[in-house]
Amino acid sequence: MSGFSPNTRRRVMEPLPSRKKHALLVISFLTVIIALGYFLTSFVGNANDAKVKGTVSITPMPLPPSSDTLGGESDTLPDLLAGEVPENVNPTAIITPSVDALGNPVGSSFSQNTAPISATPQNPSRTGLRTITIDGAPINGDRSPLVPAPISGLTTPGTYGRIPAISSTGITPLSAYKRPYNAISSQRSVSLIIGGLGVNRSLTRQAINELPAEVTLAFAAHAPGLQNWINQARAKGHEVLIELPMESAEFNPAEPGADRALMASRNSASNIRNLDWLLSRAQGYFGVTNYNGDIFLTRMDVAAPILDKISKSGLGFVFDGSINAPSLSALSTSAKLPFARGYNIIDPQQNTALIESELSRLATQAKSANGTIGVGFAYPETITAVNRWTLGLGAQGLTLAPASSALR
């Protein structure tokens, strides 16, 4: 199709509305609204409507009686101490009780020769000093918390983290983390180490909370949350060892921590790396002890570098005495490593009668050899038997001492 046809519609661009026109309309509209509002408020409104007029009466709440409040109608309060304490005198400075909560005369000293009585009420006419007892023995022991770990300056960087080290001033982790102990000249000392801790949570808590603070606690180095366990133990006054897994005849490579065990079949560099890992797991222990090791500790050629490393870290070594390693003491002396040997395993079986028999044997040995150490595990029967056994030590001329006191 060509040319123009009357039926053809052409697309034509329509002009947009003027922006300027619309803007003027909006401004004009706003101006009219504002002007109208001003006119209404100025000529129609009444300015007096905004002024406060009149008052509302509110009945006041009655005050409490003057004897119950300092803001009452009277400034005086009843003197509850009238006739008992002179005016302007501190009543606690003049009221002196004659007996304490147990009925003991205030100011008197407790004599070890005084026969204690049970906490169970007995003859009320009985005279003399009184004390709470458990199974006939007085409650004693100091559960004051030990200094929190780590102590600044007692670590150095290792392969896997910070490990114990002697400080620049010569302070060792052994001297800083052991439990303070003052020997009693009239009594022999005996020590207990309870090990295998950190694996069973409930038994670990029981050992920390129930055993006397003088009992040394030994934790498996691979235990989860080791630092937290050590912190809890030290907060209850216990000094701490960590257990180094060592190769034995019954060594099980699938056992937890076995991949970091000290092995006679490994070279010295590999064992030192594993030792670094074990020592880096936590801080706050005064020394280490063996876990098994009847193969490793009888090979002096592989044990010597380990003992030397422990010595240079400022730690002590407590051998549990469960195996025959006759050269271990001499090797420790050569390495200048503080060393102690356990006398017996107090719980070779989870049998209460057997445990009590071994504890009795330990006490007999301690009477002739100061610094005797017994070693046990965190069995429920062991914890119960140890608590009962420690109560009778004083009557045998023995005192419970931390294992660190036996290091030589």
Contacts in CASP RR format, 6 or more apart in sequence:
PFRMAT RR
TARGET T0000
AUTHOR 0000-0000-0000
METHOD contacts of the structure
MODEL  1
MSGFSPNTRRRVMEPLPSRKKHALLVISFLTVIIALGYFLTSFVGNANDA
KVKGTVSITPMPLPPSSDTLGGESDTLPDLLAGEVPENVNPTAIITPSVD
ALGNPVGSSFSQNTAPISATPQNPSRTGLRTITIDGAPINGDRSPLVPAP
ISGLTTPGTYGRIPAISSTGITPLSAYKRPYNAISSQRSVSLIIGGLGVN
RSLTRQAINELPAEVTLAFAAHAPGLQNWINQARAKGHEVLIELPMESAE
FNPAEPGADRALMASRNSASNIRNLDWLLSRAQGYFGVTNYNGDIFLTRM
DVAAPILDKISKSGLGFVFDGSINAPSLSALSTSAKLPFARGYNIIDPQQ
NTALIESELSRLATQAKSANGTIGVGFAYPETITAVNRWTLGLGAQGLTL
APASSALR
63 69 0 8 1.000
63 71 0 8 1.000
63 72 0 8 1.000
63 73 0 8 1.000
64 72 0 8 1.000
65 72 0 8 1.000
66 72 0 8 1.000
66 73 0 8 1.000
66 74 0 8 1.000
66 76 0 8 1.000
66 77 0 8 1.000
67 77 0 8 1.000
67 78 0 8 1.000
70 77 0 8 1.000
81 91 0 8 1.000
84 91 0 8 1.000
85 91 0 8 1.000
85 94 0 8 1.000
85 95 0 8 1.000
96 106 0 8 1.000
97 106 0 8 1.000
98 105 0 8 1.000
98 106 0 8 1.000
99 105 0 8 1.000
99 106 0 8 1.000
100 106 0 8 1.000
102 130 0 8 1.000
102 131 0 8 1.000
102 132 0 8 1.000
103 130 0 8 1.000
104 110 0 8 1.000
104 128 0 8 1.000
104 129 0 8 1.000
104 130 0 8 1.000
104 131 0 8 1.000
105 129 0 8 1.000
108 129 0 8 1.000
110 129 0 8 1.000
110 131 0 8 1.000
111 129 0 8 1.000
114 128 0 8 1.000
114 129 0 8 1.000
116 130 0 8 1.000
116 131 0 8 1.000
116 133 0 8 1.000
116 136 0 8 1.000
116 137 0 8 1.000
116 138 0 8 1.000
117 126 0 8 1.000
117 130 0 8 1.000
117 131 0 8 1.000
117 133 0 8 1.000
118 133 0 8 1.000
118 136 0 8 1.000
119 132 0 8 1.000
119 133 0 8 1.000
131 138 0 8 1.000
131 139 0 8 1.000
132 138 0 8 1.000
132 139 0 8 1.000
133 139 0 8 1.000
134 391 0 8 1.000
135 388 0 8 1.000
135 391 0 8 1.000
136 391 0 8 1.000
137 391 0 8 1.000
137 392 0 8 1.000
141 212 0 8 1.000
141 213 0 8 1.000
141 214 0 8 1.000
142 213 0 8 1.000
142 237 0 8 1.000
143 213 0 8 1.000
143 236 0 8 1.000
143 237 0 8 1.000
144 213 0 8 1.000
144 237 0 8 1.000
145 234 0 8 1.000
145 235 0 8 1.000
145 236 0 8 1.000
145 237 0 8 1.000
146 177 0 8 1.000
146 179 0 8 1.000
146 234 0 8 1.000
146 235 0 8 1.000
146 237 0 8 1.000
146 238 0 8 1.000
146 239 0 8 1.000
147 176 0 8 1.000
147 177 0 8 1.000
147 234 0 8 1.000
148 231 0 8 1.000
148 234 0 8 1.000
148 235 0 8 1.000
149 177 0 8 1.000
149 227 0 8 1.000
149 230 0 8 1.000
149 231 0 8 1.000
149 234 0 8 1.000
149 282 0 8 1.000
149 283 0 8 1.000
149 284 0 8 1.000
150 162 0 8 1.000
150 283 0 8 1.000
150 284 0 8 1.000
151 176 0 8 1.000
151 177 0 8 1.000
151 283 0 8 1.000
151 284 0 8 1.000
153 165 0 8 1.000
153 167 0 8 1.000
153 168 0 8 1.000
154 164 0 8 1.000
154 165 0 8 1.000
154 166 0 8 1.000
154 167 0 8 1.000
154 171 0 8 1.000
154 172 0 8 1.000
154 173 0 8 1.000
154 176 0 8 1.000
154 283 0 8 1.000
155 162 0 8 1.000
155 163 0 8 1.000
155 164 0 8 1.000
155 165 0 8 1.000
155 283 0 8 1.000
156 162 0 8 1.000
156 163 0 8 1.000
156 164 0 8 1.000
156 165 0 8 1.000
157 163 0 8 1.000
158 276 0 8 1.000
158 280 0 8 1.000
159 273 0 8 1.000
159 276 0 8 1.000
159 277 0 8 1.000
159 280 0 8 1.000
160 276 0 8 1.000
160 277 0 8 1.000
160 280 0 8 1.000
161 276 0 8 1.000
161 280 0 8 1.000
162 280 0 8 1.000
162 283 0 8 1.000
163 276 0 8 1.000
163 279 0 8 1.000
163 280 0 8 1.000
163 313 0 8 1.000
164 173 0 8 1.000
164 279 0 8 1.000
164 283 0 8 1.000
164 285 0 8 1.000
164 313 0 8 1.000
164 314 0 8 1.000
164 315 0 8 1.000
165 173 0 8 1.000
165 313 0 8 1.000
165 314 0 8 1.000
166 172 0 8 1.000
166 173 0 8 1.000
166 312 0 8 1.000
166 313 0 8 1.000
166 314 0 8 1.000
172 314 0 8 1.000
172 315 0 8 1.000
173 283 0 8 1.000
173 284 0 8 1.000
173 285 0 8 1.000
173 286 0 8 1.000
173 287 0 8 1.000
173 313 0 8 1.000
173 314 0 8 1.000
173 315 0 8 1.000
174 286 0 8 1.000
174 287 0 8 1.000
174 314 0 8 1.000
174 315 0 8 1.000
174 316 0 8 1.000
174 338 0 8 1.000
174 404 0 8 1.000
174 407 0 8 1.000
176 286 0 8 1.000
177 234 0 8 1.000
177 239 0 8 1.000
177 240 0 8 1.000
177 284 0 8 1.000
177 285 0 8 1.000
177 286 0 8 1.000
177 287 0 8 1.000
178 239 0 8 1.000
178 286 0 8 1.000
178 402 0 8 1.000
178 404 0 8 1.000
178 405 0 8 1.000
179 213 0 8 1.000
179 214 0 8 1.000
179 216 0 8 1.000
179 237 0 8 1.000
179 238 0 8 1.000
179 239 0 8 1.000
179 402 0 8 1.000
179 404 0 8 1.000
181 214 0 8 1.000
181 401 0 8 1.000
181 402 0 8 1.000
181 404 0 8 1.000
181 405 0 8 1.000
183 189 0 8 1.000
183 401 0 8 1.000
183 405 0 8 1.000
184 399 0 8 1.000
186 397 0 8 1.000
187 394 0 8 1.000
187 397 0 8 1.000
187 398 0 8 1.000
187 399 0 8 1.000
188 366 0 8 1.000
188 367 0 8 1.000
188 369 0 8 1.000
188 370 0 8 1.000
188 371 0 8 1.000
188 372 0 8 1.000
188 397 0 8 1.000
188 398 0 8 1.000
188 399 0 8 1.000
189 366 0 8 1.000
189 370 0 8 1.000
189 371 0 8 1.000
189 372 0 8 1.000
189 398 0 8 1.000
189 399 0 8 1.000
189 400 0 8 1.000
189 401 0 8 1.000
189 405 0 8 1.000
189 406 0 8 1.000
190 362 0 8 1.000
190 363 0 8 1.000
190 366 0 8 1.000
190 371 0 8 1.000
190 372 0 8 1.000
190 373 0 8 1.000
190 374 0 8 1.000
190 393 0 8 1.000
190 398 0 8 1.000
190 399 0 8 1.000
190 400 0 8 1.000
190 401 0 8 1.000
191 214 0 8 1.000
191 216 0 8 1.000
191 371 0 8 1.000
191 372 0 8 1.000
191 373 0 8 1.000
191 374 0 8 1.000
191 400 0 8 1.000
191 401 0 8 1.000
191 402 0 8 1.000
191 403 0 8 1.000
191 405 0 8 1.000
191 406 0 8 1.000
192 214 0 8 1.000
192 215 0 8 1.000
192 216 0 8 1.000
192 346 0 8 1.000
192 373 0 8 1.000
192 374 0 8 1.000
192 375 0 8 1.000
192 376 0 8 1.000
192 386 0 8 1.000
192 390 0 8 1.000
192 400 0 8 1.000
192 403 0 8 1.000
193 215 0 8 1.000
193 216 0 8 1.000
193 217 0 8 1.000
193 218 0 8 1.000
193 241 0 8 1.000
193 289 0 8 1.000
193 318 0 8 1.000
193 320 0 8 1.000
193 342 0 8 1.000
193 373 0 8 1.000
193 374 0 8 1.000
193 375 0 8 1.000
193 376 0 8 1.000
193 403 0 8 1.000
194 207 0 8 1.000
194 211 0 8 1.000
194 215 0 8 1.000
194 216 0 8 1.000
194 217 0 8 1.000
194 218 0 8 1.000
194 376 0 8 1.000
194 377 0 8 1.000
194 378 0 8 1.000
194 382 0 8 1.000
194 383 0 8 1.000
194 386 0 8 1.000
195 217 0 8 1.000
195 218 0 8 1.000
195 219 0 8 1.000
195 241 0 8 1.000
195 243 0 8 1.000
195 375 0 8 1.000
195 376 0 8 1.000
195 377 0 8 1.000
195 378 0 8 1.000
196 218 0 8 1.000
196 219 0 8 1.000
196 220 0 8 1.000
196 243 0 8 1.000
196 291 0 8 1.000
196 377 0 8 1.000
196 378 0 8 1.000
197 203 0 8 1.000
197 204 0 8 1.000
197 207 0 8 1.000
197 208 0 8 1.000
197 217 0 8 1.000
197 218 0 8 1.000
197 219 0 8 1.000
197 220 0 8 1.000
197 223 0 8 1.000
197 229 0 8 1.000
197 233 0 8 1.000
197 378 0 8 1.000
198 204 0 8 1.000
198 219 0 8 1.000
198 220 0 8 1.000
198 223 0 8 1.000
198 224 0 8 1.000
198 225 0 8 1.000
198 226 0 8 1.000
198 229 0 8 1.000
199 220 0 8 1.000
199 223 0 8 1.000
199 256 0 8 1.000
200 378 0 8 1.000
203 378 0 8 1.000
203 379 0 8 1.000
203 380 0 8 1.000
203 383 0 8 1.000
204 229 0 8 1.000
204 378 0 8 1.000
205 232 0 8 1.000
206 378 0 8 1.000
206 380 0 8 1.000
206 383 0 8 1.000
207 217 0 8 1.000
207 378 0 8 1.000
207 383 0 8 1.000
208 217 0 8 1.000
208 229 0 8 1.000
208 232 0 8 1.000
208 233 0 8 1.000
208 236 0 8 1.000
208 238 0 8 1.000
209 236 0 8 1.000
210 383 0 8 1.000
210 387 0 8 1.000
211 217 0 8 1.000
211 238 0 8 1.000
211 383 0 8 1.000
211 386 0 8 1.000
211 387 0 8 1.000
212 387 0 8 1.000
212 390 0 8 1.000
212 400 0 8 1.000
213 236 0 8 1.000
213 237 0 8 1.000
213 238 0 8 1.000
214 390 0 8 1.000
214 400 0 8 1.000
214 401 0 8 1.000
214 402 0 8 1.000
215 238 0 8 1.000
215 386 0 8 1.000
215 390 0 8 1.000
215 400 0 8 1.000
216 238 0 8 1.000
216 239 0 8 1.000
216 240 0 8 1.000
216 241 0 8 1.000
216 402 0 8 1.000
216 403 0 8 1.000
216 404 0 8 1.000
217 233 0 8 1.000
217 238 0 8 1.000
217 239 0 8 1.000
217 240 0 8 1.000
217 241 0 8 1.000
218 240 0 8 1.000
218 241 0 8 1.000
218 242 0 8 1.000
218 243 0 8 1.000
218 289 0 8 1.000
219 226 0 8 1.000
219 229 0 8 1.000
219 230 0 8 1.000
219 233 0 8 1.000
219 240 0 8 1.000
219 241 0 8 1.000
219 242 0 8 1.000
219 243 0 8 1.000
219 285 0 8 1.000
220 226 0 8 1.000
220 242 0 8 1.000
220 243 0 8 1.000
220 245 0 8 1.000
220 256 0 8 1.000
220 257 0 8 1.000
220 291 0 8 1.000
221 242 0 8 1.000
221 243 0 8 1.000
221 244 0 8 1.000
221 245 0 8 1.000
221 257 0 8 1.000
221 260 0 8 1.000
221 278 0 8 1.000
221 279 0 8 1.000
221 281 0 8 1.000
222 245 0 8 1.000
222 256 0 8 1.000
222 257 0 8 1.000
222 260 0 8 1.000
222 278 0 8 1.000
222 281 0 8 1.000
223 229 0 8 1.000
225 282 0 8 1.000
226 242 0 8 1.000
226 281 0 8 1.000
226 282 0 8 1.000
227 281 0 8 1.000
227 282 0 8 1.000
227 283 0 8 1.000
230 240 0 8 1.000
230 282 0 8 1.000
230 283 0 8 1.000
230 284 0 8 1.000
230 285 0 8 1.000
233 240 0 8 1.000
234 240 0 8 1.000
234 284 0 8 1.000
239 286 0 8 1.000
239 402 0 8 1.000
239 403 0 8 1.000
239 404 0 8 1.000
240 284 0 8 1.000
240 285 0 8 1.000
240 286 0 8 1.000
241 285 0 8 1.000
241 286 0 8 1.000
241 287 0 8 1.000
241 288 0 8 1.000
241 289 0 8 1.000
241 318 0 8 1.000
241 403 0 8 1.000
242 278 0 8 1.000
242 279 0 8 1.000
242 281 0 8 1.000
242 282 0 8 1.000
242 285 0 8 1.000
242 287 0 8 1.000
242 288 0 8 1.000
242 289 0 8 1.000
243 288 0 8 1.000
243 289 0 8 1.000
243 290 0 8 1.000
243 291 0 8 1.000
244 262 0 8 1.000
244 275 0 8 1.000
244 278 0 8 1.000
244 288 0 8 1.000
244 289 0 8 1.000
244 290 0 8 1.000
244 291 0 8 1.000
245 255 0 8 1.000
245 257 0 8 1.000
245 258 0 8 1.000
245 260 0 8 1.000
245 261 0 8 1.000
245 262 0 8 1.000
245 278 0 8 1.000
245 291 0 8 1.000
245 292 0 8 1.000
246 261 0 8 1.000
246 262 0 8 1.000
246 263 0 8 1.000
246 290 0 8 1.000
246 291 0 8 1.000
246 292 0 8 1.000
246 293 0 8 1.000
246 295 0 8 1.000
246 296 0 8 1.000
246 297 0 8 1.000
247 261 0 8 1.000
247 262 0 8 1.000
247 263 0 8 1.000
247 264 0 8 1.000
247 265 0 8 1.000
247 292 0 8 1.000
247 293 0 8 1.000
247 295 0 8 1.000
247 296 0 8 1.000
248 292 0 8 1.000
248 293 0 8 1.000
248 294 0 8 1.000
248 295 0 8 1.000
248 296 0 8 1.000
249 294 0 8 1.000
249 295 0 8 1.000
250 292 0 8 1.000
251 258 0 8 1.000
251 261 0 8 1.000
251 292 0 8 1.000
251 295 0 8 1.000
252 258 0 8 1.000
253 259 0 8 1.000
260 274 0 8 1.000
260 277 0 8 1.000
260 278 0 8 1.000
261 274 0 8 1.000
262 271 0 8 1.000
262 274 0 8 1.000
262 275 0 8 1.000
262 293 0 8 1.000
262 296 0 8 1.000
262 302 0 8 1.000
262 306 0 8 1.000
263 270 0 8 1.000
263 271 0 8 1.000
263 296 0 8 1.000
263 302 0 8 1.000
264 295 0 8 1.000
264 296 0 8 1.000
264 299 0 8 1.000
264 302 0 8 1.000
266 274 0 8 1.000
266 302 0 8 1.000
268 302 0 8 1.000
268 305 0 8 1.000
271 302 0 8 1.000
271 305 0 8 1.000
271 306 0 8 1.000
272 305 0 8 1.000
272 306 0 8 1.000
272 309 0 8 1.000
275 306 0 8 1.000
275 309 0 8 1.000
275 310 0 8 1.000
279 288 0 8 1.000
279 313 0 8 1.000
285 315 0 8 1.000
286 315 0 8 1.000
286 316 0 8 1.000
286 404 0 8 1.000
287 310 0 8 1.000
287 315 0 8 1.000
287 316 0 8 1.000
287 317 0 8 1.000
287 318 0 8 1.000
287 404 0 8 1.000
288 310 0 8 1.000
288 315 0 8 1.000
288 316 0 8 1.000
288 317 0 8 1.000
288 318 0 8 1.000
289 317 0 8 1.000
289 318 0 8 1.000
289 319 0 8 1.000
289 320 0 8 1.000
290 297 0 8 1.000
290 319 0 8 1.000
290 320 0 8 1.000
293 323 0 8 1.000
294 322 0 8 1.000
294 323 0 8 1.000
294 325 0 8 1.000
296 302 0 8 1.000
296 303 0 8 1.000
297 303 0 8 1.000
297 319 0 8 1.000
297 323 0 8 1.000
297 325 0 8 1.000
297 328 0 8 1.000
298 323 0 8 1.000
298 324 0 8 1.000
298 325 0 8 1.000
300 327 0 8 1.000
300 331 0 8 1.000
303 328 0 8 1.000
303 331 0 8 1.000
304 331 0 8 1.000
304 334 0 8 1.000
304 335 0 8 1.000
307 317 0 8 1.000
307 331 0 8 1.000
307 332 0 8 1.000
307 335 0 8 1.000
307 337 0 8 1.000
308 335 0 8 1.000
308 337 0 8 1.000
310 316 0 8 1.000
310 317 0 8 1.000
310 335 0 8 1.000
310 337 0 8 1.000
311 332 0 8 1.000
311 335 0 8 1.000
311 336 0 8 1.000
311 337 0 8 1.000
315 338 0 8 1.000
316 337 0 8 1.000
316 338 0 8 1.000
316 339 0 8 1.000
316 404 0 8 1.000
316 407 0 8 1.000
317 332 0 8 1.000
317 337 0 8 1.000
317 338 0 8 1.000
317 339 0 8 1.000
317 340 0 8 1.000
318 339 0 8 1.000
318 340 0 8 1.000
318 341 0 8 1.000
318 342 0 8 1.000
318 373 0 8 1.000
318 403 0 8 1.000
318 406 0 8 1.000
318 407 0 8 1.000
319 325 0 8 1.000
319 328 0 8 1.000
319 339 0 8 1.000
319 340 0 8 1.000
319 341 0 8 1.000
319 342 0 8 1.000
320 342 0 8 1.000
320 345 0 8 1.000
320 375 0 8 1.000
321 341 0 8 1.000
321 342 0 8 1.000
321 343 0 8 1.000
321 345 0 8 1.000
321 375 0 8 1.000
322 345 0 8 1.000
322 375 0 8 1.000
328 339 0 8 1.000
328 341 0 8 1.000
329 339 0 8 1.000
329 341 0 8 1.000
332 338 0 8 1.000
332 339 0 8 1.000
333 339 0 8 1.000
338 407 0 8 1.000
338 408 0 8 1.000
339 407 0 8 1.000
339 408 0 8 1.000
340 371 0 8 1.000
340 373 0 8 1.000
340 403 0 8 1.000
340 406 0 8 1.000
340 407 0 8 1.000
340 408 0 8 1.000
341 373 0 8 1.000
342 372 0 8 1.000
342 373 0 8 1.000
342 374 0 8 1.000
342 375 0 8 1.000
343 362 0 8 1.000
343 365 0 8 1.000
343 369 0 8 1.000
343 372 0 8 1.000
343 373 0 8 1.000
343 374 0 8 1.000
344 358 0 8 1.000
344 361 0 8 1.000
344 362 0 8 1.000
344 365 0 8 1.000
344 374 0 8 1.000
344 375 0 8 1.000
345 358 0 8 1.000
345 374 0 8 1.000
345 375 0 8 1.000
345 376 0 8 1.000
346 355 0 8 1.000
346 358 0 8 1.000
346 359 0 8 1.000
346 362 0 8 1.000
346 374 0 8 1.000
346 375 0 8 1.000
346 376 0 8 1.000
346 382 0 8 1.000
346 385 0 8 1.000
346 386 0 8 1.000
347 354 0 8 1.000
347 355 0 8 1.000
347 358 0 8 1.000
347 376 0 8 1.000
347 377 0 8 1.000
347 379 0 8 1.000
347 381 0 8 1.000
347 382 0 8 1.000
347 385 0 8 1.000
348 354 0 8 1.000
348 358 0 8 1.000
350 379 0 8 1.000
350 381 0 8 1.000
350 382 0 8 1.000
351 381 0 8 1.000
352 381 0 8 1.000
352 384 0 8 1.000
352 385 0 8 1.000
355 381 0 8 1.000
355 382 0 8 1.000
355 385 0 8 1.000
356 385 0 8 1.000
356 388 0 8 1.000
356 389 0 8 1.000
359 385 0 8 1.000
359 386 0 8 1.000
359 389 0 8 1.000
362 372 0 8 1.000
362 374 0 8 1.000
363 389 0 8 1.000
363 393 0 8 1.000
363 396 0 8 1.000
363 398 0 8 1.000
365 372 0 8 1.000
366 372 0 8 1.000
366 398 0 8 1.000
367 396 0 8 1.000
367 397 0 8 1.000
367 398 0 8 1.000
371 401 0 8 1.000
371 405 0 8 1.000
371 406 0 8 1.000
372 406 0 8 1.000
373 403 0 8 1.000
373 406 0 8 1.000
376 382 0 8 1.000
390 400 0 8 1.000
393 399 0 8 1.000
393 400 0 8 1.000
END
